[in-house]
Amino acid sequence: MKNKKGSVALISMLVISATLVLIVLGISETNISNNYSYLNTNSDQLIYNFAESCFEDAVKRFEEDFRFI
């Protein structure tokens, strides 16, 4: 009987451990996805601002000197 109680306790601990591992992995995946989304949003805005500043610089140079091109 003592051996059976130990087996039940061991199986219970394995089930609880597996559940906790799945919860932690789910939370980690969500955080990683959110971070990638945040980085993509910031890089898109950075690229847009860089392209806009290059365009403004080209227009300014063209207005100053028509032979720029």
BALUMNU-782724 format. One line per 8 residues: their letters; for each residue x, y, z of N, C-alpha, C. Coordinates in Angstrom, 2 decimals, padded with zeros to 5 digits. Example, Ala and Ser with C-alpha at 12.3 -4.5 7.8 and 13.67 -1.06 7.14 Angstrom:
BEGIN
AS	013.19 -005.69 007.80 012.30 -004.50 007.80 013.20 -003.30 007.80  012.85 -002.25 007.08 013.67 -001.06 007.14 012.90 000.03 007.87 .
***
This chain:
BEGIN
MKNKKGSV	000.81 -001.20 000.00 000.00 000.00 000.00 000.86 001.27 000.00  001.98 001.21 000.72 002.87 002.36 000.80 003.45 002.69 -000.57  003.75 001.67 -001.37 004.31 001.84 -002.70 003.29 002.50 -003.63  002.02 002.17 -003.47 000.97 002.73 -004.31 000.80 004.23 -004.04  000.88 004.62 -002.75 000.77 006.04 -002.41 001.92 006.85 -003.01  003.09 006.27 -003.02 004.25 006.94 -003.61 004.10 007.12 -005.11  003.51 006.10 -005.76 003.29 006.18 -007.20 002.28 007.27 -007.53  001.22 007.37 -006.75 000.19 008.40 -006.98 000.80 009.78 -006.78 .
ALISMLVI	001.61 009.93 -005.75 002.26 011.23 -005.50 003.21 011.58 -006.64  003.95 010.61 -007.13 004.90 010.85 -008.22 004.16 011.25 -009.50  003.10 010.54 -009.82 002.32 010.87 -011.02 001.68 012.24 -010.88  001.18 012.57 -009.69 000.59 013.89 -009.46 001.62 014.99 -009.67  002.84 014.79 -009.17 003.90 015.79 -009.34 004.28 015.94 -010.81  004.30 014.84 -011.53 004.63 014.91 -012.96 003.56 015.69 -013.73  002.30 015.45 -013.41 001.21 016.17 -014.09 001.26 017.65 -013.75  001.47 017.98 -012.49 001.55 019.39 -012.09 002.76 020.06 -012.74 .
SATLVLIV	003.89 019.38 -012.78 005.09 019.95 -013.41 004.89 020.18 -014.90  004.26 019.22 -015.58 004.00 019.37 -017.01 003.07 020.55 -017.27  002.06 020.70 -016.43 001.12 021.82 -016.57 001.84 023.15 -016.38  002.68 023.24 -015.38 003.42 024.48 -015.13 004.38 024.80 -016.28  005.02 023.79 -016.82 005.93 024.01 -017.96 005.15 024.55 -019.15  003.98 023.99 -019.42 003.16 024.48 -020.54 002.70 025.92 -020.33  002.35 026.26 -019.11 001.93 027.64 -018.81 003.09 028.60 -019.01  004.26 028.24 -018.51 005.44 029.10 -018.65 005.82 029.27 -020.13 .
LGISETNI	005.77 028.19 -020.89 006.08 028.28 -022.31 005.07 029.16 -023.05  003.81 029.06 -022.69 002.79 029.91 -023.31 003.02 031.37 -023.03  003.34 031.69 -021.78 003.61 033.08 -021.41 004.85 033.60 -022.12  005.88 032.78 -022.19 007.12 033.18 -022.88 006.86 033.46 -024.35  006.10 032.60 -025.00 005.79 032.78 -026.42 005.02 034.08 -026.65  004.08 034.38 -025.76 003.32 035.62 -025.88 004.23 036.83 -025.73  005.13 036.80 -024.75 006.05 037.93 -024.55 006.99 038.11 -025.73  007.48 037.02 -026.27 008.39 037.10 -027.42 007.65 037.69 -028.63 .
SNNYSYLN	006.42 037.24 -028.86 005.64 037.77 -029.97 005.37 039.26 -029.81  005.05 039.68 -028.59 004.81 041.10 -028.34 006.06 041.93 -028.58  007.22 041.41 -028.17 008.48 042.14 -028.39 008.81 042.27 -029.87  008.61 041.21 -030.65 008.85 041.30 -032.09 007.91 042.30 -032.74  006.66 042.31 -032.30 005.69 043.25 -032.86 006.12 044.69 -032.54  006.57 044.93 -031.30 007.01 046.25 -030.90 008.23 046.68 -031.72  009.18 045.76 -031.91 010.38 046.09 -032.68 010.03 046.39 -034.14  009.12 045.62 -034.72 008.72 045.85 -036.10 008.05 047.20 -036.26 .
TNSDQLIY	007.20 047.57 -035.32 006.53 048.87 -035.38 007.55 050.00 -035.30  008.50 049.89 -034.39 009.51 050.93 -034.24 010.42 051.02 -035.46  010.81 049.88 -036.02 011.69 049.92 -037.18 010.96 050.47 -038.40  009.66 050.17 -038.53 008.89 050.73 -039.64 008.86 052.25 -039.56  008.64 052.79 -038.37 008.59 054.24 -038.19 009.97 054.84 -038.44  011.02 054.18 -037.99 012.38 054.67 -038.20 012.72 054.72 -039.68  012.38 053.67 -040.42 012.64 053.63 -041.86 011.86 054.71 -042.58  010.60 054.90 -042.19 009.78 055.95 -042.81 010.41 057.32 -042.57 .
NFAESCFE	010.81 057.59 -041.34 011.41 058.91 -041.02 012.72 059.10 -041.78  013.52 058.06 -041.91 014.78 058.16 -042.64 014.53 058.47 -044.12  013.57 057.77 -044.72 013.26 058.01 -046.13 012.71 059.42 -046.33  011.88 059.87 -045.41 011.32 061.22 -045.52 012.42 062.28 -045.41  013.37 062.07 -044.51 014.45 063.06 -044.36 015.35 063.06 -045.60  015.58 061.90 -046.20 016.37 061.85 -047.43 015.66 062.59 -048.56  014.35 062.40 -048.64 013.57 063.10 -049.66 013.62 064.60 -049.46  013.46 065.04 -048.21 013.51 066.47 -047.92 014.88 067.05 -048.24 .
DAVKRFEE	015.93 066.30 -047.95 017.29 066.75 -048.26 017.48 066.87 -049.77  016.97 065.91 -050.52 017.09 065.95 -051.98 016.33 067.14 -052.56  015.14 067.42 -052.04 014.36 068.57 -052.51 015.10 069.86 -052.20  015.67 069.97 -051.02 016.40 071.18 -050.63 017.61 071.39 -051.55  018.36 070.32 -051.80 019.52 070.44 -052.69 019.09 070.81 -054.11  017.98 070.26 -054.56 017.49 070.56 -055.90 017.04 072.02 -056.01  016.41 072.52 -054.94 015.97 073.92 -054.94 017.17 074.86 -054.93  018.25 074.46 -054.26 019.44 075.31 -054.17 020.26 075.27 -055.45 .
DFRFI	020.31 074.14 -056.11 021.14 073.98 -057.29 020.43 073.06 -058.29  019.99 073.60 -059.40 019.25 072.81 -060.38 020.11 071.73 -061.03  021.44 071.89 -060.97 022.35 070.92 -061.55 022.65 069.76 -060.60  021.92 069.69 -059.51 022.12 068.66 -058.50 021.98 067.26 -059.08  021.02 067.08 -059.98 020.77 065.77 -060.58 021.76 065.59 -061.67 .
***
